């Protein structure tokens, strides 16, 4: 099949994915279709925190595999054209899943924070998961799809209403807001005193962390959903216009751009001055960080929307179809580690050589990335 034909087929496949995603994130649910989330994990103090598909924050002690579960994220029943609303977290009717959690939890000091698809942000004690505060206190915002970022006493997040929020990490008080031109699905990146966030309005924004004032904006030709990667004063960001962009972090000027055969959704990683950029065309592109010159392309036969992780000098990658690969960056060789035969959309987590993959059966799959051993999965299902 020629390039034009492959692009046409890939576009149809990814359009289907986006329609499903929009159906889940934009409307809550349609005739029983409910979002189930794809939260990644965060490790702090020997504990992994992850949002489960039951709508709970789960704390997994990595030394003995003991687990704690928060109370379910609260749903509120409201009417709507589809019989449910975003504030319901996507659950429709009795027996539905809990509030979907797409963003990865973040730990800052003694608190762990998580945002729900119900438009609420929750702060818990890292020890015991006692609830400390909720934002907003009353009512619900539009759904949160991206994750939270914490720095210098502030908590940052983008919402589907197109706003960026800055909250006080200790109290949850609103410090400032910034309005973009369309919904935000991605997670922000913080670099010094600057926030970087993409929007469905096809722009990447650089905001002052102190007050949310805009420093600059960069206009792409497609929506920007990926999380920006900032490395050595350069912002790397993928777009639905099929480009990976490298921008000057201080003024947004274009350094280079690279075109794939489909959308860039996942955040890339950098190893030894090479950027590894997963694409929804089923490839992972190895590009020179300085120039964007293509060094290699690894065809994985399935879209990659999950952020990879780096273990030693290997990049661990998950495709949407559930196949896990290890790419040895030095030798340029890629090998298959496992096939879980389940959709994987959320980011991977690595800790001490073990890679954790959150699958839709409410489990954490585990692989030893050093020797390739597949370890026993850990259930995230609560006991009540």
C-alpha positions as CSV (number, residue, x, y, z in Angstrom):
1,X,0.0,0.0,0.0
2,X,1.4,3.5,-0.9
3,X,1.8,6.3,1.6
4,X,-1.4,8.0,0.6
5,X,-3.3,4.8,1.0
6,X,-1.8,4.1,4.4
7,X,-2.6,7.6,5.6
8,X,-6.2,7.3,4.4
9,X,-6.6,3.9,6.3
10,X,-4.9,5.3,9.3
11,X,-7.0,8.4,9.3
12,X,-10.2,6.3,9.3
13,X,-8.9,4.2,12.2
14,X,-7.9,7.1,14.3
15,X,-11.0,9.1,13.5
16,X,-12.9,6.1,14.9
17,X,-10.8,6.3,18.0
18,X,-11.4,10.0,18.4
19,X,-15.1,9.6,17.9
20,X,-15.2,7.1,20.7
21,X,-13.0,9.3,22.8
22,X,-15.2,12.4,22.2
23,X,-18.3,10.3,22.9
24,X,-16.8,9.3,26.2
25,X,-15.2,12.6,27.2
26,X,-17.5,15.1,25.7
27,X,-20.9,13.7,26.5
28,X,-20.4,11.3,29.4
29,X,-22.0,8.3,27.9
30,X,-24.3,7.2,25.1
31,X,-26.7,4.3,25.7
32,X,-24.6,2.7,28.3
33,X,-21.2,3.6,26.8
34,X,-19.1,5.0,29.7
35,X,-15.6,6.3,29.9
36,X,-13.4,4.1,32.1
37,X,-10.2,6.1,32.3
38,X,-6.5,5.3,31.7
39,X,-4.7,6.7,34.6
40,X,-0.9,6.1,34.9
41,X,0.9,5.6,38.1
42,X,3.2,7.8,40.3
43,X,5.7,6.4,42.7
44,X,6.7,8.2,45.9
45,X,8.3,6.8,49.1
46,X,7.9,3.2,47.9
47,X,4.2,3.6,47.2
48,X,2.6,3.7,43.8
49,X,-0.5,5.8,43.4
50,X,-2.9,5.2,40.5
51,X,-6.5,6.0,39.6
52,X,-8.4,2.8,39.2
53,X,-11.2,2.1,36.7
54,X,-13.6,1.8,39.7
55,X,-13.1,5.6,40.2
56,X,-10.9,5.4,43.3
57,X,-7.4,6.4,44.1
58,X,-5.3,3.3,44.9
59,X,-2.1,3.3,47.0
60,X,0.1,0.2,46.4
61,X,2.9,-0.5,48.8
62,X,5.7,-1.8,46.4
63,X,7.5,-3.8,49.2
64,X,4.6,-6.0,50.3
65,X,1.9,-5.3,47.7
66,X,-0.6,-4.2,50.4
67,X,-3.2,-1.7,49.0
68,X,-5.3,1.1,50.2
69,X,-8.4,2.5,48.3
70,X,-9.9,5.9,48.7
71,X,-13.7,6.4,48.9
72,X,-15.2,6.4,45.4
73,X,-15.0,9.7,43.6
74,X,-18.4,11.2,44.0
75,X,-20.9,11.3,41.1
76,X,-23.8,13.7,40.9
77,X,-26.9,12.8,39.1
78,X,-28.0,15.3,36.5
79,X,-30.2,15.0,33.5
80,X,-29.1,15.5,29.9
81,X,-29.7,14.7,26.3
82,X,-28.1,11.3,26.7
83,X,-29.6,10.6,30.1
84,X,-26.4,11.5,31.9
85,X,-23.9,14.3,32.1
86,X,-20.2,14.9,32.4
87,X,-20.7,15.6,36.1
88,X,-21.9,12.0,36.5
89,X,-18.4,10.8,35.6
90,X,-19.8,8.9,32.7
91,X,-21.7,6.3,34.7
92,X,-25.2,5.6,33.3
93,X,-27.6,3.8,35.5
94,X,-27.2,1.3,38.3
95,X,-24.1,-0.9,38.3
96,X,-22.1,1.5,36.1
97,X,-18.4,2.1,36.6
98,X,-17.3,4.8,39.0
99,X,-16.0,8.2,37.9
100,X,-13.5,7.9,35.1
101,X,-9.9,8.9,36.0
102,X,-7.7,9.8,33.0
103,X,-5.0,11.8,34.6
104,X,-2.0,10.4,36.6
105,X,-2.0,11.3,40.3
106,X,0.7,13.7,41.5
107,X,2.4,13.7,44.9
108,X,3.6,17.0,46.5
109,X,4.7,17.0,50.1
110,X,2.4,14.9,52.2
111,X,-0.5,15.1,49.8
112,X,-1.5,13.2,46.7
113,X,-3.8,14.8,44.2
114,X,-6.1,13.4,41.5
115,X,-8.6,14.8,39.1
116,X,-11.8,13.1,38.1
117,X,-13.9,13.1,34.9
118,X,-16.7,14.5,37.1
119,X,-15.0,17.9,37.2
120,X,-13.5,17.6,40.7
121,X,-10.0,17.7,42.1
122,X,-9.2,15.7,45.2
123,X,-6.3,16.0,47.7
124,X,-5.6,13.1,50.0
125,X,-3.0,12.4,52.7
126,X,-0.3,10.0,51.3
127,X,-0.5,8.1,54.5
128,X,-4.0,6.5,54.8
129,X,-5.6,8.4,51.9
130,X,-7.7,10.6,54.2
131,X,-9.4,13.3,52.2
132,X,-8.0,16.8,52.8
133,X,-9.9,19.0,50.4
134,X,-11.9,19.0,47.2
135,X,-12.1,21.7,44.4
136,X,-14.5,23.1,43.7
137,X,-16.2,22.8,47.1
138,X,-19.6,23.1,45.5
139,X,-20.9,22.1,42.1
140,X,-18.7,20.5,39.4
141,X,-16.5,21.9,36.6
142,X,-16.3,20.4,33.1
143,X,-14.5,17.1,32.9
144,X,-10.8,16.8,33.6
145,X,-9.0,14.5,31.1
146,X,-5.3,15.6,31.6
147,X,-3.4,15.1,34.7
148,X,-2.2,17.6,37.4
149,X,1.2,19.1,37.9
150,X,2.5,20.6,41.2
151,X,5.4,23.0,41.7
152,X,6.3,25.8,44.1
153,X,3.1,25.4,46.2
154,X,0.8,25.5,43.2
155,X,-1.3,22.8,41.5
156,X,-2.0,23.2,37.8
157,X,-4.5,21.5,35.5
158,X,-6.4,22.1,32.3
159,X,-10.1,21.4,31.9
160,X,-12.4,20.5,29.0
161,X,-13.9,24.0,29.4
162,X,-10.7,25.3,28.0
163,X,-9.4,26.8,31.2
164,X,-6.1,26.4,33.0
165,X,-6.5,26.4,36.8
166,X,-3.8,27.2,39.4
167,X,-4.7,26.1,43.0
168,X,-3.0,26.3,46.3
169,X,-1.6,22.9,47.1
170,X,-2.3,23.1,50.8
171,X,-5.9,24.4,50.7
172,X,-7.2,24.0,47.2
173,X,-8.0,27.7,46.9
174,X,-8.2,29.1,43.4
175,X,-5.2,31.3,42.7
176,X,-5.8,32.2,39.0
177,X,-7.3,31.0,35.8
178,X,-6.4,31.3,32.1
179,X,-8.9,30.7,29.2
180,X,-7.8,29.1,26.0
181,X,-9.9,28.9,22.8
182,X,-11.1,25.3,23.2
183,X,-11.1,22.3,25.4
184,X,-7.9,20.9,27.0
185,X,-7.2,17.2,27.2
186,X,-3.5,17.2,27.8
187,X,-1.3,17.6,30.9
188,X,0.7,20.7,31.5
189,X,4.5,20.9,31.7
190,X,6.4,23.2,34.1
191,X,9.8,24.6,33.3
192,X,11.2,27.2,35.6
193,X,8.5,29.9,35.9
194,X,6.6,28.9,32.8
195,X,3.7,26.5,32.1
196,X,3.2,24.9,28.7
197,X,-0.2,23.6,27.7
198,X,-1.8,22.6,24.4
199,X,-5.5,23.1,23.4
200,X,-8.0,21.9,20.9
201,X,-7.8,25.4,19.5
202,X,-4.5,24.3,17.8
203,X,-2.3,26.4,20.0
204,X,0.5,25.8,22.5
205,X,0.5,28.3,25.3
206,X,3.3,29.5,27.5
207,X,2.0,31.0,30.8
208,X,3.6,32.7,33.7
209,X,3.3,30.4,36.8
210,X,2.9,33.4,39.1
211,X,-0.3,34.9,37.7
212,X,-1.3,32.9,34.5
213,X,-0.4,35.8,32.2
214,X,0.5,34.7,28.6
215,X,4.1,34.8,27.6
216,X,3.6,33.6,24.1
217,X,1.6,31.2,22.0
218,X,2.4,29.0,19.0
219,X,-0.2,28.1,16.4
220,X,-0.1,24.6,14.8
221,X,-2.4,23.3,12.1
222,X,-4.1,20.7,14.3
223,X,-5.3,20.2,17.9
224,X,-2.6,19.7,20.5
225,X,-3.5,17.1,23.1
226,X,0.0,15.7,23.9
227,X,1.9,16.6,27.0
228,X,4.8,18.9,26.2
229,X,8.3,17.7,26.8
230,X,10.8,20.4,27.8
231,X,14.5,19.5,27.4
232,X,17.5,21.9,27.4
233,X,15.4,25.0,26.8
234,X,13.4,23.4,24.0
235,X,9.7,22.4,24.0
236,X,8.8,19.3,22.0
237,X,5.1,18.9,21.3
238,X,3.1,16.7,19.0
239,X,-0.1,17.7,17.2
240,X,-3.0,16.3,15.3
241,X,-1.6,17.9,12.2
242,X,0.9,15.0,12.1
243,X,3.8,17.1,13.1
244,X,6.3,16.9,16.0
245,X,7.4,20.5,16.8
246,X,10.6,21.7,18.5
247,X,10.1,25.3,19.9
248,X,12.3,27.7,21.7
249,X,11.1,27.5,25.3
250,X,11.5,31.2,25.9
251,X,9.8,32.8,22.9
252,X,8.0,29.9,21.1
253,X,10.0,30.3,17.9
254,X,10.1,27.2,15.7
255,X,13.4,25.3,15.6
256,X,12.3,22.4,13.5
257,X,9.3,20.2,12.8
258,X,8.9,16.6,11.7
259,X,5.9,15.0,9.9
260,X,4.7,11.5,10.6
261,X,1.9,9.7,8.8
262,X,-0.7,10.3,11.5
263,X,-1.4,12.2,14.8
264,X,1.1,12.6,17.6
265,X,-0.7,12.0,20.9
266,X,1.8,10.6,23.4
267,X,4.6,12.6,25.1
268,X,8.0,11.6,23.7
269,X,11.1,10.7,25.7
270,X,14.8,11.7,25.2
271,X,17.8,9.4,25.5
272,X,21.3,10.4,24.6
273,X,20.3,13.4,22.5
274,X,17.7,11.4,20.6
275,X,14.0,12.0,20.9
276,X,11.7,8.9,20.6
277,X,8.3,10.1,19.4
278,X,5.4,7.6,19.4
279,X,2.8,8.2,16.7
280,X,-0.7,7.0,16.0
281,X,0.6,5.8,12.7
282,X,2.0,2.8,14.5
283,X,5.6,4.1,14.4
284,X,8.1,5.3,17.0
285,X,10.4,7.8,15.4
286,X,14.0,8.4,16.5
287,X,14.9,12.0,15.8
288,X,17.9,14.1,16.5
289,X,16.9,16.6,19.3
290,X,18.9,19.4,17.7
291,X,17.7,19.2,14.1
292,X,14.7,16.8,14.0
293,X,16.6,14.7,11.4
294,X,15.1,11.1,11.3
295,X,17.6,8.5,12.5
296,X,15.2,5.6,12.5
297,X,11.5,4.5,12.5
298,X,10.2,1.5,14.3
299,X,7.0,0.1,12.9
300,X,4.8,-1.5,15.6
301,X,1.7,-2.3,13.6
302,X,-0.6,-0.5,16.1
303,X,-1.1,3.1,17.1
304,X,0.9,4.3,20.2
305,X,-1.0,6.7,22.4
306,X,0.7,5.8,25.7
307,X,3.7,7.6,27.0
308,X,6.8,5.3,27.0
309,X,9.2,5.0,29.9
310,X,13.0,4.8,29.9
311,X,14.8,2.0,31.9
312,X,18.5,2.3,31.7
313,X,19.1,2.9,28.0
314,X,16.0,1.2,26.8
315,X,12.7,2.7,25.9
316,X,9.7,0.6,26.9
317,X,6.7,1.1,24.6
318,X,3.0,-0.1,24.7
319,X,0.8,-0.1,21.7
320,X,-3.0,0.3,21.8
321,X,-3.4,-3.4,21.1
322,X,-1.5,-4.2,24.3
323,X,1.9,-5.3,22.9
324,X,4.9,-4.2,25.0
325,X,8.3,-3.6,23.3
326,X,11.8,-2.8,24.5
327,X,13.8,-0.6,22.3
328,X,17.6,-0.7,23.0
329,X,18.6,2.8,22.1
330,X,22.3,2.0,21.8
331,X,22.0,-0.9,19.4
332,X,18.8,0.4,17.8
333,X,17.1,-3.0,18.3
334,X,13.5,-3.5,19.3
335,X,12.1,-6.7,20.8
336,X,8.6,-7.7,22.0
337,X,8.3,-8.3,25.7
338,X,4.7,-9.2,26.1
339,X,1.2,-9.2,24.5
340,X,-1.5,-8.5,27.1
341,X,-4.3,-8.4,24.4
342,X,-6.0,-5.5,26.0
343,X,-6.2,-1.8,24.9
344,X,-3.5,0.3,26.5
345,X,-3.9,4.1,26.3
346,X,-2.5,5.4,29.6
347,X,1.1,6.2,30.3
348,X,3.5,3.6,31.6
349,X,5.3,3.7,35.0
350,X,8.8,2.5,35.8
351,X,10.3,1.9,39.2
352,X,13.6,0.1,39.9
353,X,13.5,-1.7,36.6
354,X,9.9,-2.8,36.9
355,X,7.4,-1.4,34.4
356,X,3.7,-1.1,35.5
357,X,1.0,-1.1,32.8
358,X,-2.6,-0.2,33.8
359,X,-5.0,-2.4,31.9
360,X,-8.7,-2.2,31.6
361,X,-9.3,-5.3,33.7
362,X,-8.6,-3.1,36.8
363,X,-5.1,-4.5,37.1
364,X,-1.5,-3.4,37.0
365,X,0.5,-5.7,34.7
366,X,4.2,-5.8,35.6
367,X,7.3,-6.5,33.5
368,X,10.9,-6.7,34.6
369,X,12.4,-4.5,31.9
370,X,16.0,-5.7,32.6
371,X,15.5,-9.4,32.0
372,X,12.1,-9.4,30.3
373,X,10.3,-11.5,32.9
374,X,6.6,-11.0,33.2
375,X,5.5,-10.7,36.8
376,X,2.2,-11.5,38.4
377,X,-0.3,-8.7,37.9
378,X,-1.6,-6.8,40.9
379,X,-5.4,-6.3,41.1
380,X,-6.7,-2.8,41.8
381,X,-10.2,-3.9,42.6
382,X,-11.5,-2.8,45.9
383,X,-12.9,-5.2,48.5
384,X,-16.1,-3.4,49.1
